Amino acid sequence: MNGPLNDSMTTVTLSLVSHTNAGKTTLARTLLGRDIGEVRDAPHVTEFADEHLLVESPDGHRLMLWDTPGFGDSVRLARRMRGSANPLGWLLGQVWDRWRDRAFWMSQQALRHVREGSDVLLYLVNTSEPEAGYLASEMQLLAWTGKPALVLLNQLGPPRDAATERAELEQWRERLAPWTHVREVLPLDAFARCWVHEAVLLQAVRQALEVDSARRVAMDALHAAWLARREAVFAQSTAELAASLARVAGAREWVDEATGLSARLREWGTRVLRPDAEDPVAAAEQRLTAAVAVEVRASTQRLLALHGLSGGEGEQDGGGSGRDGGTVTRILERVAAQVEPHRRVPEGRAAVLGGALTGALAGLKADVATGGLTLGGGMLAGGILGALGAAGLARGANLVRGTGQSWVGWSAAAMPALTEAALLRYLAVAHYGRGRGDWAEAEAPPHWPAAVAAALTARKETFERLWKSRSERQPEPDEGARLAAALQPMLAEVLRETLARLYPQQPPVECAPDNRHQ
């Protein structure tokens, strides 16, 4: 029921109504961000109207959401409600139906509830049943309540390009135009909606309250409270993406190399005699890619938690057999050729080659100077001295280059693909309705990568400068924080532009640019 109408607190009540088994409880879970009721493929799962707090403003205004029993036999129900004003109709509805047909009676109770206690009706349409025979009779039922209605298009399928979705939306608007109590038709799929859609829904609710100034004022405060909550999640999400990418960009895997002259000679000999032996650089590259796989899964888990979603734990590696459908594999395949080896000058190899080239001359000098060493002995002594000299020069070069030990990391050329993959992960999470249950990522819709790539391309040089600013030496202690701080506003800007490209008729809500990323 509605709360008292005063300046300190106003309650706005929304009621979810639809034909039975159309997905009301699923959508309620998505909008509320928590599990309520029971979701299963059966009629009349919701037996009673349940009230839930959707959002509350700091000054006490509340937006309530009612999940109601679905309409069953809509044609008979419309006749019963029209006749409920006369004594016989009342007797049939309140006594006979209660005992003989409880589901039918619950549908009547749901309608009476929304008529008496609702401000705006949210009527859910199953778009996979465009020719459903019950639609006309249920429009009559909504008209009987005398309440403004917003029609929400559910079960639209995977997200599609803006033009396709716009065309379907216009078809439904044209179809429902004769019903004047229908104030707006909106896409709000319980499975694949985005928070952008929810913002438009709240704006439409306010417009539907056209004759109630107190509730419209309350909706302004409720919309602001909802927006603040969503903006906080958005800011936390972009911070998570930035921190994750900074960790990837700063990742280093050191190459296991032999130390000491004898160990280096053994390594050199092994490479000559066993060319198929494991390459230490290749092993480091494998560790680098494995670390990215771990990072992607961990970051996705944190994004899910921020959006009130569950699932994703225990995913396998990116081989395609895990819950993520091979997402990690797809990411790594794109950047596999972009591992950047930072090889030190191999001291062992430089020493041997240096000794081989200089040993003969040094040995010859020794023979001439002493007159007592054989040519072979002089070459051996000169080779050892030459080897030590070459090793020293190699150490000096490596120290200057900051590569006292060889390491591998992701090149600047790899980072655009990793950035695009991170942004696509955000879109997948932001479109995943809680009503779907546990998280299970699928392939991104084909128009998403193009929208992300277009937004990134416009900022290509800025991102390139950032990736090239990374230290060529071992990362400084604050380098990750520096990269993340620079990345967050850039990623937020790209995502806002991407959402505007995906939903040109439903642009992301406004937010003061100077405090978006605080």
Steps between C-alpha positions, in 0.01 A plus 500: 500500500610857445657693784384839625530787259720755674822680438703265718407163350313380194472144377466423131372150427568306182322173427639235267212337315485264204362179366604206713853368452617805304801568723382750763700350787807468278480871415434589865821324601692688232361839604541437872845341470407217737313171495132517583211262441534187293598475134395191305322413179149453638181708512396691811836463674439831678192433715490826691597861434840560662629850578870589473698820549660599171671823608479751784616860488696666784194707594279193546315466169456138399446319171327166556466212256215249519536159337144376435340171390476465124180517300372160389175486303508864400175502300298349786683721748405815307133396507515426873659836586248692290217326686652532848300814574166311511410262786507182293837586353637574846370164630657308213835675535534506877337173602458258214833555328690501829405141568454359151782665306764647727736606218219693335410658832864607558501676165195699610669588828808619314291732288318641800833558669646696211182702466499598866867535584710562189617822343641357176464154342796325338345259252742237379461371143660181374624614158555140394118473489408801284165351397391395848120500515492630856660838426177684409307369801787586735514852360131522597586381851768769537253762378252379766749591773511863387878514555766613251696210355850458363540202269836325542621280217650183648675197351644700213792262462869596491580871458478611139608808309314822572318513166354151539385561856356836406296346218351236730424762764313716248293201389386441856426869557286508188318185608420636847420857388119453526527445876523848652589373846829370356732796551823348367643181351857419606747214446590351838606140456540328836796307360693759301397847613763762585486764772443753223159339442416526869579872499254550214239297688521728804466807280191346337349430843537866590332606175211258566431677832382805309211595729679436829750777567603365841594162359680657205712700744565178694601326177758771435661422836468124446654523154792698643551239773486217247742684272748558783498128575551404136772759449682361802492151349616641166791685664600188698479292183723730298743512793509120501560484125776762526674321786477167318644641176776675696597168657509335158700786348757482779529122504853363471610140482870447557686258279674218686860524388810318601751685719868431538742413223466121532120520506503721193730264316269210583199703376682582178595139450144385565366735237751371245443132577125521579334767287158372613571585866254740668574862425506703824352798315210289371439374852487860627253591224275211606505624858410849376195380309393282794518804727270693264249215509497512881468879498206499256306248707570681828407839355177361355413359841543844657283660230227245567506580870471873430188434289335274755551189287616156603676216323826484310691318773702198408523578130750288316783648303414662172475178306134539425382230738449736792204717588643797316456333161867545409506877560854494638614291204355751255678785676835323507475390138475864397810605691707181479736654245545816704716367782802725512825331604745730674805285460822577675813442294563133592820516697583135451455521126680836478788359705547192285469688174718784628763254617490314170558816303768652721665188635721433203652846507541499875656155489731599224611802702564274798708263295706779354550675831606200701639278237411208722131440441389289213258647256223283642575593860515868414167480320341333803632764740401779264157345454435503875613863532300597195194326637519687829535829316201439276286398799589820678402709199168314478424571866567867447268520201224320688534725801467812288194363323338400827503134406736347748286190450292427193124536533191491281196727516211616287602738225321828435354335189324240717329746734224627263363147463518442874326835561221420256451160662471664844235744377302219339509315833341802665223513240430130546470539877296823481246331270465186707172504692505338842180320408702280266668336798872431526735674263584317179673710236429444132644649184451877482232619254669582168426874518664548841867465390445750218354757742784451748764513225357823361514668841855375557622606156407861571739487798768279349791740541415573864497130587822440303682772693388344825620149406832636377551684829555169678842444646737288294656389824330316781179700573533765768291436815247770406485429127187283526317769697613765249375299203169417671437865595561611143294216352180533701368826351604384154312171535195674647491738205528213251220305671265799509556563131451128429167494687391809306587319175313185605194689623473828308133538599581430865821687578684439826378726777676829553769533761728788593832421327714640776380246759437192293825334587561618852 
